[in-house]
Amino acid sequence: DFVEGNIHHKALLISLSVCSILLVLIIVFCYFRYKRQETRPRYSIGLEQDETYIPPGESLKDLIEQSQSSGSGSGLPLLVRK
């Protein structure tokens, strides 16, 4: 009876130790990941409100035609007209 109690006590102690070590490792990993993201520069588009994505000399129609002529599913229409 004493031997079984001692084995249960050792099993509990080992499992608590392993769980504690894993918890500490997870916390350290999350901390370093957070710090790395904090030091990484944040990128912004930096466009003024009156600037557009359409280059000069091109129209929206040209951009739509270019997007339909290449890539997977290029034969599918972008807009469906009725």
PyMOL Python script that loads the backbone (N, CA, C, O; Angstrom):
from pymol import cmd

cmd.read_pdbstr("""\
ATOM      1  N   ASP A   1       0.836  -1.199   0.000  1.00  0.00           N
ATOM      2  CA  ASP A   1       0.000   0.000   0.000  1.00  0.00           C
ATOM      3  C   ASP A   1       0.879   1.262   0.000  1.00  0.00           C
ATOM      4  O   ASP A   1       0.584   2.241  -0.685  1.00  0.00           O
ATOM      5  N   PHE A   2       1.957   1.213   0.779  1.00  0.00           N
ATOM      6  CA  PHE A   2       2.867   2.358   0.842  1.00  0.00           C
ATOM      7  C   PHE A   2       3.591   2.557  -0.493  1.00  0.00           C
ATOM      8  O   PHE A   2       3.824   3.693  -0.903  1.00  0.00           O
ATOM      9  N   VAL A   3       3.946   1.464  -1.172  1.00  0.00           N
ATOM     10  CA  VAL A   3       4.660   1.541  -2.444  1.00  0.00           C
ATOM     11  C   VAL A   3       3.778   2.167  -3.521  1.00  0.00           C
ATOM     12  O   VAL A   3       4.257   2.991  -4.299  1.00  0.00           O
ATOM     13  N   GLU A   4       2.483   1.790  -3.582  1.00  0.00           N
ATOM     14  CA  GLU A   4       1.570   2.370  -4.565  1.00  0.00           C
ATOM     15  C   GLU A   4       1.385   3.869  -4.338  1.00  0.00           C
ATOM     16  O   GLU A   4       1.341   4.631  -5.304  1.00  0.00           O
ATOM     17  N   GLY A   5       1.279   4.290  -3.127  1.00  0.00           N
ATOM     18  CA  GLY A   5       1.143   5.718  -2.814  1.00  0.00           C
ATOM     19  C   GLY A   5       2.387   6.482  -3.209  1.00  0.00           C
ATOM     20  O   GLY A   5       2.297   7.610  -3.692  1.00  0.00           O
ATOM     21  N   ASN A   6       3.536   5.888  -3.011  1.00  0.00           N
ATOM     22  CA  ASN A   6       4.792   6.513  -3.371  1.00  0.00           C
ATOM     23  C   ASN A   6       4.902   6.656  -4.896  1.00  0.00           C
ATOM     24  O   ASN A   6       5.401   7.673  -5.380  1.00  0.00           O
ATOM     25  N   ILE A   7       4.447   5.661  -5.652  1.00  0.00           N
ATOM     26  CA  ILE A   7       4.483   5.718  -7.114  1.00  0.00           C
ATOM     27  C   ILE A   7       3.546   6.805  -7.632  1.00  0.00           C
ATOM     28  O   ILE A   7       3.902   7.544  -8.550  1.00  0.00           O
ATOM     29  N   HIS A   8       2.363   6.906  -7.055  1.00  0.00           N
ATOM     30  CA  HIS A   8       1.419   7.957  -7.457  1.00  0.00           C
ATOM     31  C   HIS A   8       1.994   9.342  -7.152  1.00  0.00           C
ATOM     32  O   HIS A   8       1.830  10.280  -7.932  1.00  0.00           O
ATOM     33  N   HIS A   9       2.660   9.455  -6.023  1.00  0.00           N
ATOM     34  CA  HIS A   9       3.273  10.734  -5.637  1.00  0.00           C
ATOM     35  C   HIS A   9       4.370  11.109  -6.632  1.00  0.00           C
ATOM     36  O   HIS A   9       4.466  12.269  -7.033  1.00  0.00           O
ATOM     37  N   LYS A  10       5.204  10.137  -7.039  1.00  0.00           N
ATOM     38  CA  LYS A  10       6.268  10.404  -8.005  1.00  0.00           C
ATOM     39  C   LYS A  10       5.682  10.751  -9.370  1.00  0.00           C
ATOM     40  O   LYS A  10       6.183  11.655 -10.038  1.00  0.00           O
ATOM     41  N   ALA A  11       4.638  10.057  -9.796  1.00  0.00           N
ATOM     42  CA  ALA A  11       4.002  10.341 -11.084  1.00  0.00           C
ATOM     43  C   ALA A  11       3.412  11.754 -11.096  1.00  0.00           C
ATOM     44  O   ALA A  11       3.537  12.473 -12.087  1.00  0.00           O
ATOM     45  N   LEU A  12       2.779  12.143 -10.008  1.00  0.00           N
ATOM     46  CA  LEU A  12       2.223  13.491  -9.904  1.00  0.00           C
ATOM     47  C   LEU A  12       3.331  14.534  -9.948  1.00  0.00           C
ATOM     48  O   LEU A  12       3.200  15.555 -10.624  1.00  0.00           O
ATOM     49  N   LEU A  13       4.413  14.284  -9.235  1.00  0.00           N
ATOM     50  CA  LEU A  13       5.532  15.219  -9.201  1.00  0.00           C
ATOM     51  C   LEU A  13       6.170  15.358 -10.582  1.00  0.00           C
ATOM     52  O   LEU A  13       6.493  16.469 -11.003  1.00  0.00           O
ATOM     53  N   ILE A  14       6.352  14.256 -11.282  1.00  0.00           N
ATOM     54  CA  ILE A  14       6.952  14.300 -12.624  1.00  0.00           C
ATOM     55  C   ILE A  14       6.033  15.024 -13.610  1.00  0.00           C
ATOM     56  O   ILE A  14       6.497  15.858 -14.389  1.00  0.00           O
ATOM     57  N   SER A  15       4.746  14.717 -13.584  1.00  0.00           N
ATOM     58  CA  SER A  15       3.825  15.367 -14.517  1.00  0.00           C
ATOM     59  C   SER A  15       3.707  16.866 -14.243  1.00  0.00           C
ATOM     60  O   SER A  15       3.625  17.657 -15.182  1.00  0.00           O
ATOM     61  N   LEU A  16       3.699  17.261 -12.989  1.00  0.00           N
ATOM     62  CA  LEU A  16       3.654  18.694 -12.668  1.00  0.00           C
ATOM     63  C   LEU A  16       4.939  19.384 -13.118  1.00  0.00           C
ATOM     64  O   LEU A  16       4.898  20.518 -13.595  1.00  0.00           O
ATOM     65  N   SER A  17       6.067  18.716 -12.972  1.00  0.00           N
ATOM     66  CA  SER A  17       7.340  19.302 -13.408  1.00  0.00           C
ATOM     67  C   SER A  17       7.363  19.480 -14.925  1.00  0.00           C
ATOM     68  O   SER A  17       7.768  20.533 -15.419  1.00  0.00           O
ATOM     69  N   VAL A  18       6.939  18.472 -15.655  1.00  0.00           N
ATOM     70  CA  VAL A  18       6.923  18.561 -17.120  1.00  0.00           C
ATOM     71  C   VAL A  18       5.962  19.661 -17.579  1.00  0.00           C
ATOM     72  O   VAL A  18       6.301  20.446 -18.465  1.00  0.00           O
ATOM     73  N   CYS A  19       4.795  19.723 -16.997  1.00  0.00           N
ATOM     74  CA  CYS A  19       3.818  20.759 -17.374  1.00  0.00           C
ATOM     75  C   CYS A  19       4.338  22.158 -17.052  1.00  0.00           C
ATOM     76  O   CYS A  19       4.134  23.096 -17.823  1.00  0.00           O
ATOM     77  N   SER A  20       5.008  22.291 -15.913  1.00  0.00           N
ATOM     78  CA  SER A  20       5.568  23.592 -15.539  1.00  0.00           C
ATOM     79  C   SER A  20       6.656  24.017 -16.515  1.00  0.00           C
ATOM     80  O   SER A  20       6.708  25.180 -16.915  1.00  0.00           O
ATOM     81  N   ILE A  21       7.522  23.090 -16.902  1.00  0.00           N
ATOM     82  CA  ILE A  21       8.587  23.414 -17.850  1.00  0.00           C
ATOM     83  C   ILE A  21       7.996  23.799 -19.202  1.00  0.00           C
ATOM     84  O   ILE A  21       8.443  24.765 -19.823  1.00  0.00           O
ATOM     85  N   LEU A  22       6.994  23.049 -19.662  1.00  0.00           N
ATOM     86  CA  LEU A  22       6.346  23.385 -20.928  1.00  0.00           C
ATOM     87  C   LEU A  22       5.680  24.757 -20.880  1.00  0.00           C
ATOM     88  O   LEU A  22       5.752  25.518 -21.845  1.00  0.00           O
ATOM     89  N   LEU A  23       5.045  25.068 -19.782  1.00  0.00           N
ATOM     90  CA  LEU A  23       4.397  26.368 -19.634  1.00  0.00           C
ATOM     91  C   LEU A  23       5.420  27.495 -19.689  1.00  0.00           C
ATOM     92  O   LEU A  23       5.186  28.513 -20.340  1.00  0.00           O
ATOM     93  N   VAL A  24       6.538  27.322 -19.021  1.00  0.00           N
ATOM     94  CA  VAL A  24       7.598  28.337 -19.039  1.00  0.00           C
ATOM     95  C   VAL A  24       8.145  28.496 -20.457  1.00  0.00           C
ATOM     96  O   VAL A  24       8.372  29.621 -20.901  1.00  0.00           O
ATOM     97  N   LEU A  25       8.359  27.395 -21.175  1.00  0.00           N
ATOM     98  CA  LEU A  25       8.868  27.478 -22.544  1.00  0.00           C
ATOM     99  C   LEU A  25       7.884  28.197 -23.474  1.00  0.00           C
ATOM    100  O   LEU A  25       8.294  28.984 -24.327  1.00  0.00           O
ATOM    101  N   ILE A  26       6.603  27.926 -23.307  1.00  0.00           N
ATOM    102  CA  ILE A  26       5.585  28.595 -24.131  1.00  0.00           C
ATOM    103  C   ILE A  26       5.555  30.088 -23.835  1.00  0.00           C
ATOM    104  O   ILE A  26       5.445  30.898 -24.755  1.00  0.00           O
ATOM    105  N   ILE A  27       5.650  30.456 -22.574  1.00  0.00           N
ATOM    106  CA  ILE A  27       5.643  31.879 -22.203  1.00  0.00           C
ATOM    107  C   ILE A  27       6.872  32.583 -22.760  1.00  0.00           C
ATOM    108  O   ILE A  27       6.763  33.699 -23.267  1.00  0.00           O
ATOM    109  N   VAL A  28       8.044  31.950 -22.675  1.00  0.00           N
ATOM    110  CA  VAL A  28       9.270  32.552 -23.205  1.00  0.00           C
ATOM    111  C   VAL A  28       9.171  32.702 -24.719  1.00  0.00           C
ATOM    112  O   VAL A  28       9.559  33.735 -25.265  1.00  0.00           O
ATOM    113  N   PHE A  29       8.656  31.684 -25.400  1.00  0.00           N
ATOM    114  CA  PHE A  29       8.493  31.752 -26.854  1.00  0.00           C
ATOM    115  C   PHE A  29       7.567  32.902 -27.238  1.00  0.00           C
ATOM    116  O   PHE A  29       7.882  33.670 -28.147  1.00  0.00           O
ATOM    117  N   CYS A  30       6.435  33.028 -26.558  1.00  0.00           N
ATOM    118  CA  CYS A  30       5.488  34.108 -26.861  1.00  0.00           C
ATOM    119  C   CYS A  30       6.090  35.475 -26.576  1.00  0.00           C
ATOM    120  O   CYS A  30       5.839  36.428 -27.314  1.00  0.00           O
ATOM    121  N   TYR A  31       6.874  35.582 -25.522  1.00  0.00           N
ATOM    122  CA  TYR A  31       7.502  36.860 -25.160  1.00  0.00           C
ATOM    123  C   TYR A  31       8.478  37.297 -26.250  1.00  0.00           C
ATOM    124  O   TYR A  31       8.450  38.446 -26.689  1.00  0.00           O
ATOM    125  N   PHE A  32       9.346  36.371 -26.690  1.00  0.00           N
ATOM    126  CA  PHE A  32      10.315  36.737 -27.714  1.00  0.00           C
ATOM    127  C   PHE A  32       9.645  37.020 -29.056  1.00  0.00           C
ATOM    128  O   PHE A  32      10.100  37.882 -29.807  1.00  0.00           O
ATOM    129  N   ARG A  33       8.592  36.316 -29.353  1.00  0.00           N
ATOM    130  CA  ARG A  33       7.852  36.583 -30.591  1.00  0.00           C
ATOM    131  C   ARG A  33       7.202  37.966 -30.535  1.00  0.00           C
ATOM    132  O   ARG A  33       7.208  38.699 -31.524  1.00  0.00           O
ATOM    133  N   TYR A  34       6.648  38.315 -29.390  1.00  0.00           N
ATOM    134  CA  TYR A  34       6.037  39.641 -29.220  1.00  0.00           C
ATOM    135  C   TYR A  34       7.095  40.731 -29.352  1.00  0.00           C
ATOM    136  O   TYR A  34       6.864  41.748 -30.005  1.00  0.00           O
ATOM    137  N   LYS A  35       8.255  40.519 -28.733  1.00  0.00           N
ATOM    138  CA  LYS A  35       9.320  41.520 -28.798  1.00  0.00           C
ATOM    139  C   LYS A  35       9.825  41.691 -30.225  1.00  0.00           C
ATOM    140  O   LYS A  35      10.129  42.807 -30.647  1.00  0.00           O
ATOM    141  N   ARG A  36       9.917  40.581 -30.975  1.00  0.00           N
ATOM    142  CA  ARG A  36      10.383  40.654 -32.357  1.00  0.00           C
ATOM    143  C   ARG A  36       9.396  41.443 -33.216  1.00  0.00           C
ATOM    144  O   ARG A  36       9.807  42.232 -34.067  1.00  0.00           O
ATOM    145  N   GLN A  37       8.099  41.233 -32.996  1.00  0.00           N
ATOM    146  CA  GLN A  37       7.096  41.980 -33.754  1.00  0.00           C
ATOM    147  C   GLN A  37       7.102  43.449 -33.372  1.00  0.00           C
ATOM    148  O   GLN A  37       6.822  44.310 -34.206  1.00  0.00           O
ATOM    149  N   GLU A  38       7.416  43.737 -32.133  1.00  0.00           N
ATOM    150  CA  GLU A  38       7.430  45.122 -31.667  1.00  0.00           C
ATOM    151  C   GLU A  38       8.578  45.895 -32.298  1.00  0.00           C
ATOM    152  O   GLU A  38       8.430  47.080 -32.595  1.00  0.00           O
ATOM    153  N   THR A  39       9.726  45.241 -32.510  1.00  0.00           N
ATOM    154  CA  THR A  39      10.880  45.932 -33.084  1.00  0.00           C
ATOM    155  C   THR A  39      10.822  45.992 -34.600  1.00  0.00           C
ATOM    156  O   THR A  39      11.529  46.802 -35.199  1.00  0.00           O
ATOM    157  N   ARG A  40      10.003  45.165 -35.243  1.00  0.00           N
ATOM    158  CA  ARG A  40       9.877  45.157 -36.695  1.00  0.00           C
ATOM    159  C   ARG A  40       9.167  46.428 -37.138  1.00  0.00           C
ATOM    160  O   ARG A  40       8.155  46.803 -36.546  1.00  0.00           O
ATOM    161  N   PRO A  41       9.679  47.100 -38.169  1.00  0.00           N
ATOM    162  CA  PRO A  41       9.009  48.331 -38.632  1.00  0.00           C
ATOM    163  C   PRO A  41       7.659  48.024 -39.245  1.00  0.00           C
ATOM    164  O   PRO A  41       7.484  47.020 -39.936  1.00  0.00           O
ATOM    165  N   ARG A  42       6.729  48.884 -38.986  1.00  0.00           N
ATOM    166  CA  ARG A  42       5.395  48.726 -39.547  1.00  0.00           C
ATOM    167  C   ARG A  42       5.342  49.496 -40.866  1.00  0.00           C
ATOM    168  O   ARG A  42       5.733  50.660 -40.953  1.00  0.00           O
ATOM    169  N   TYR A  43       4.849  48.807 -41.877  1.00  0.00           N
ATOM    170  CA  TYR A  43       4.796  49.414 -43.199  1.00  0.00           C
ATOM    171  C   TYR A  43       3.424  50.009 -43.439  1.00  0.00           C
ATOM    172  O   TYR A  43       2.398  49.423 -43.094  1.00  0.00           O
ATOM    173  N   SER A  44       3.432  51.174 -44.031  1.00  0.00           N
ATOM    174  CA  SER A  44       2.175  51.800 -44.414  1.00  0.00           C
ATOM    175  C   SER A  44       2.251  52.139 -45.890  1.00  0.00           C
ATOM    176  O   SER A  44       3.337  52.326 -46.438  1.00  0.00           O
ATOM    177  N   ILE A  45       1.124  52.214 -46.515  1.00  0.00           N
ATOM    178  CA  ILE A  45       1.091  52.492 -47.946  1.00  0.00           C
ATOM    179  C   ILE A  45       1.594  53.903 -48.217  1.00  0.00           C
ATOM    180  O   ILE A  45       2.307  54.132 -49.194  1.00  0.00           O
ATOM    181  N   GLY A  46       1.235  54.828 -47.376  1.00  0.00           N
ATOM    182  CA  GLY A  46       1.736  56.186 -47.504  1.00  0.00           C
ATOM    183  C   GLY A  46       1.139  56.962 -48.658  1.00  0.00           C
ATOM    184  O   GLY A  46       1.765  57.899 -49.155  1.00  0.00           O
ATOM    185  N   LEU A  47      -0.033  56.605 -49.090  1.00  0.00           N
ATOM    186  CA  LEU A  47      -0.677  57.337 -50.179  1.00  0.00           C
ATOM    187  C   LEU A  47      -1.517  58.472 -49.613  1.00  0.00           C
ATOM    188  O   LEU A  47      -2.184  58.336 -48.587  1.00  0.00           O
ATOM    189  N   GLU A  48      -1.463  59.566 -50.301  1.00  0.00           N
ATOM    190  CA  GLU A  48      -2.349  60.668 -49.946  1.00  0.00           C
ATOM    191  C   GLU A  48      -3.758  60.309 -50.421  1.00  0.00           C
ATOM    192  O   GLU A  48      -3.933  59.396 -51.228  1.00  0.00           O
ATOM    193  N   GLN A  49      -4.741  61.019 -49.926  1.00  0.00           N
ATOM    194  CA  GLN A  49      -6.115  60.679 -50.289  1.00  0.00           C
ATOM    195  C   GLN A  49      -6.410  60.934 -51.756  1.00  0.00           C
ATOM    196  O   GLN A  49      -7.267  60.266 -52.335  1.00  0.00           O
ATOM    197  N   ASP A  50      -5.717  61.886 -52.371  1.00  0.00           N
ATOM    198  CA  ASP A  50      -6.008  62.175 -53.766  1.00  0.00           C
ATOM    199  C   ASP A  50      -5.177  61.325 -54.724  1.00  0.00           C
ATOM    200  O   ASP A  50      -5.390  61.395 -55.934  1.00  0.00           O
ATOM    201  N   GLU A  51      -4.231  60.521 -54.217  1.00  0.00           N
ATOM    202  CA  GLU A  51      -3.445  59.649 -55.074  1.00  0.00           C
ATOM    203  C   GLU A  51      -4.244  58.382 -55.388  1.00  0.00           C
ATOM    204  O   GLU A  51      -5.104  57.972 -54.609  1.00  0.00           O
ATOM    205  N   THR A  52      -3.951  57.770 -56.532  1.00  0.00           N
ATOM    206  CA  THR A  52      -4.649  56.557 -56.924  1.00  0.00           C
ATOM    207  C   THR A  52      -3.646  55.452 -57.203  1.00  0.00           C
ATOM    208  O   THR A  52      -2.443  55.697 -57.302  1.00  0.00           O
ATOM    209  N   TYR A  53      -4.153  54.237 -57.330  1.00  0.00           N
ATOM    210  CA  TYR A  53      -3.327  53.089 -57.672  1.00  0.00           C
ATOM    211  C   TYR A  53      -3.160  52.925 -59.180  1.00  0.00           C
ATOM    212  O   TYR A  53      -2.321  52.137 -59.616  1.00  0.00           O
ATOM    213  N   ILE A  54      -3.921  53.636 -59.972  1.00  0.00           N
ATOM    214  CA  ILE A  54      -3.877  53.504 -61.429  1.00  0.00           C
ATOM    215  C   ILE A  54      -2.736  54.380 -61.959  1.00  0.00           C
ATOM    216  O   ILE A  54      -2.732  55.593 -61.745  1.00  0.00           O
ATOM    217  N   PRO A  55      -1.768  53.763 -62.651  1.00  0.00           N
ATOM    218  CA  PRO A  55      -0.657  54.551 -63.187  1.00  0.00           C
ATOM    219  C   PRO A  55      -1.133  55.524 -64.259  1.00  0.00           C
ATOM    220  O   PRO A  55      -2.155  55.282 -64.901  1.00  0.00           O
ATOM    221  N   PRO A  56      -0.410  56.615 -64.458  1.00  0.00           N
ATOM    222  CA  PRO A  56      -0.800  57.572 -65.491  1.00  0.00           C
ATOM    223  C   PRO A  56      -0.753  56.929 -66.876  1.00  0.00           C
ATOM    224  O   PRO A  56       0.153  56.153 -67.176  1.00  0.00           O
ATOM    225  N   GLY A  57      -1.711  57.249 -67.697  1.00  0.00           N
ATOM    226  CA  GLY A  57      -1.772  56.713 -69.049  1.00  0.00           C
ATOM    227  C   GLY A  57      -2.565  55.417 -69.160  1.00  0.00           C
ATOM    228  O   GLY A  57      -2.770  54.915 -70.265  1.00  0.00           O
ATOM    229  N   GLU A  58      -3.014  54.868 -68.037  1.00  0.00           N
ATOM    230  CA  GLU A  58      -3.824  53.650 -68.065  1.00  0.00           C
ATOM    231  C   GLU A  58      -5.190  53.957 -67.474  1.00  0.00           C
ATOM    232  O   GLU A  58      -5.337  54.821 -66.609  1.00  0.00           O
ATOM    233  N   SER A  59      -6.174  53.236 -67.958  1.00  0.00           N
ATOM    234  CA  SER A  59      -7.529  53.422 -67.438  1.00  0.00           C
ATOM    235  C   SER A  59      -7.926  52.191 -66.639  1.00  0.00           C
ATOM    236  O   SER A  59      -7.226  51.178 -66.649  1.00  0.00           O
ATOM    237  N   LEU A  60      -9.020  52.285 -65.969  1.00  0.00           N
ATOM    238  CA  LEU A  60      -9.540  51.155 -65.208  1.00  0.00           C
ATOM    239  C   LEU A  60      -9.883  50.002 -66.143  1.00  0.00           C
ATOM    240  O   LEU A  60      -9.708  48.836 -65.790  1.00  0.00           O
ATOM    241  N   LYS A  61     -10.363  50.325 -67.316  1.00  0.00           N
ATOM    242  CA  LYS A  61     -10.691  49.292 -68.309  1.00  0.00           C
ATOM    243  C   LYS A  61      -9.431  48.516 -68.710  1.00  0.00           C
ATOM    244  O   LYS A  61      -9.476  47.295 -68.852  1.00  0.00           O
ATOM    245  N   ASP A  62      -8.308  49.220 -68.893  1.00  0.00           N
ATOM    246  CA  ASP A  62      -7.048  48.551 -69.227  1.00  0.00           C
ATOM    247  C   ASP A  62      -6.623  47.588 -68.122  1.00  0.00           C
ATOM    248  O   ASP A  62      -6.176  46.476 -68.402  1.00  0.00           O
ATOM    249  N   LEU A  63      -6.760  48.010 -66.875  1.00  0.00           N
ATOM    250  CA  LEU A  63      -6.378  47.157 -65.759  1.00  0.00           C
ATOM    251  C   LEU A  63      -7.271  45.921 -65.666  1.00  0.00           C
ATOM    252  O   LEU A  63      -6.793  44.832 -65.349  1.00  0.00           O
ATOM    253  N   ILE A  64      -8.556  46.083 -65.939  1.00  0.00           N
ATOM    254  CA  ILE A  64      -9.480  44.946 -65.917  1.00  0.00           C
ATOM    255  C   ILE A  64      -9.132  43.965 -67.028  1.00  0.00           C
ATOM    256  O   ILE A  64      -9.149  42.753 -66.811  1.00  0.00           O
ATOM    257  N   GLU A  65      -8.818  44.473 -68.215  1.00  0.00           N
ATOM    258  CA  GLU A  65      -8.445  43.596 -69.329  1.00  0.00           C
ATOM    259  C   GLU A  65      -7.153  42.841 -69.031  1.00  0.00           C
ATOM    260  O   GLU A  65      -7.027  41.668 -69.382  1.00  0.00           O
ATOM    261  N   GLN A  66      -6.197  43.498 -68.390  1.00  0.00           N
ATOM    262  CA  GLN A  66      -4.938  42.831 -68.038  1.00  0.00           C
ATOM    263  C   GLN A  66      -5.177  41.725 -67.012  1.00  0.00           C
ATOM    264  O   GLN A  66      -4.554  40.666 -67.079  1.00  0.00           O
ATOM    265  N   SER A  67      -6.066  41.970 -66.077  1.00  0.00           N
ATOM    266  CA  SER A  67      -6.300  40.966 -65.039  1.00  0.00           C
ATOM    267  C   SER A  67      -7.067  39.770 -65.582  1.00  0.00           C
ATOM    268  O   SER A  67      -6.974  38.679 -65.019  1.00  0.00           O
ATOM    269  N   GLN A  68      -7.823  39.948 -66.666  1.00  0.00           N
ATOM    270  CA  GLN A  68      -8.579  38.848 -67.252  1.00  0.00           C
ATOM    271  C   GLN A  68      -7.736  38.022 -68.207  1.00  0.00           C
ATOM    272  O   GLN A  68      -8.104  36.890 -68.522  1.00  0.00           O
ATOM    273  N   SER A  69      -6.621  38.554 -68.673  1.00  0.00           N
ATOM    274  CA  SER A  69      -5.869  37.862 -69.715  1.00  0.00           C
ATOM    275  C   SER A  69      -4.751  36.974 -69.172  1.00  0.00           C
ATOM    276  O   SER A  69      -4.029  36.363 -69.960  1.00  0.00           O
ATOM    277  N   SER A  70      -4.588  36.887 -67.871  1.00  0.00           N
ATOM    278  CA  SER A  70      -3.527  36.033 -67.346  1.00  0.00           C
ATOM    279  C   SER A  70      -3.958  35.412 -66.031  1.00  0.00           C
ATOM    280  O   SER A  70      -4.829  35.926 -65.330  1.00  0.00           O
ATOM    281  N   GLY A  71      -3.330  34.305 -65.720  1.00  0.00           N
ATOM    282  CA  GLY A  71      -3.579  33.667 -64.441  1.00  0.00           C
ATOM    283  C   GLY A  71      -4.633  32.596 -64.516  1.00  0.00           C
ATOM    284  O   GLY A  71      -5.246  32.376 -65.561  1.00  0.00           O
ATOM    285  N   SER A  72      -4.840  31.935 -63.408  1.00  0.00           N
ATOM    286  CA  SER A  72      -5.810  30.853 -63.326  1.00  0.00           C
ATOM    287  C   SER A  72      -7.217  31.407 -63.419  1.00  0.00           C
ATOM    288  O   SER A  72      -7.541  32.402 -62.770  1.00  0.00           O
ATOM    289  N   GLY A  73      -8.042  30.779 -64.208  1.00  0.00           N
ATOM    290  CA  GLY A  73      -9.416  31.227 -64.349  1.00  0.00           C
ATOM    291  C   GLY A  73      -9.543  32.476 -65.180  1.00  0.00           C
ATOM    292  O   GLY A  73     -10.492  33.242 -65.012  1.00  0.00           O
ATOM    293  N   SER A  74      -8.590  32.696 -66.085  1.00  0.00           N
ATOM    294  CA  SER A  74      -8.591  33.957 -66.839  1.00  0.00           C
ATOM    295  C   SER A  74      -9.771  34.059 -67.809  1.00  0.00           C
ATOM    296  O   SER A  74     -10.101  35.156 -68.259  1.00  0.00           O
ATOM    297  N   GLY A  75     -10.406  32.940 -68.133  1.00  0.00           N
ATOM    298  CA  GLY A  75     -11.512  32.986 -69.060  1.00  0.00           C
ATOM    299  C   GLY A  75     -12.819  33.415 -68.400  1.00  0.00           C
ATOM    300  O   GLY A  75     -13.795  33.684 -69.100  1.00  0.00           O
ATOM    301  N   LEU A  76     -12.859  33.482 -67.102  1.00  0.00           N
ATOM    302  CA  LEU A  76     -14.087  33.858 -66.425  1.00  0.00           C
ATOM    303  C   LEU A  76     -14.257  35.368 -66.445  1.00  0.00           C
ATOM    304  O   LEU A  76     -13.281  36.095 -66.261  1.00  0.00           O
ATOM    305  N   PRO A  77     -15.461  35.854 -66.661  1.00  0.00           N
ATOM    306  CA  PRO A  77     -15.674  37.298 -66.692  1.00  0.00           C
ATOM    307  C   PRO A  77     -15.577  37.919 -65.292  1.00  0.00           C
ATOM    308  O   PRO A  77     -15.982  37.321 -64.294  1.00  0.00           O
ATOM    309  N   LEU A  78     -15.029  39.132 -65.255  1.00  0.00           N
ATOM    310  CA  LEU A  78     -14.921  39.835 -63.985  1.00  0.00           C
ATOM    311  C   LEU A  78     -16.273  40.393 -63.559  1.00  0.00           C
ATOM    312  O   LEU A  78     -16.655  40.316 -62.392  1.00  0.00           O
ATOM    313  N   LEU A  79     -16.987  40.957 -64.530  1.00  0.00           N
ATOM    314  CA  LEU A  79     -18.316  41.523 -64.265  1.00  0.00           C
ATOM    315  C   LEU A  79     -19.331  40.815 -65.151  1.00  0.00           C
ATOM    316  O   LEU A  79     -19.044  40.521 -66.312  1.00  0.00           O
ATOM    317  N   VAL A  80     -20.494  40.545 -64.623  1.00  0.00           N
ATOM    318  CA  VAL A  80     -21.549  39.917 -65.403  1.00  0.00           C
ATOM    319  C   VAL A  80     -22.565  40.994 -65.758  1.00  0.00           C
ATOM    320  O   VAL A  80     -23.117  41.667 -64.888  1.00  0.00           O
ATOM    321  N   ARG A  81     -22.795  41.137 -67.062  1.00  0.00           N
ATOM    322  CA  ARG A  81     -23.755  42.146 -67.508  1.00  0.00           C
ATOM    323  C   ARG A  81     -25.069  41.477 -67.852  1.00  0.00           C
ATOM    324  O   ARG A  81     -25.080  40.356 -68.361  1.00  0.00           O
ATOM    325  N   LYS A  82     -26.193  42.161 -67.577  1.00  0.00           N
ATOM    326  CA  LYS A  82     -27.524  41.624 -67.902  1.00  0.00           C
ATOM    327  C   LYS A  82     -28.136  42.406 -69.025  1.00  0.00           C
ATOM    328  O   LYS A  82     -29.255  42.111 -69.445  1.00  0.00           O
TER     329      LYS A  82
END
""", "prot")
cmd.dss("prot")
cmd.show_as("cartoon", "prot")
cmd.util.cbc("prot")
cmd.orient("prot")
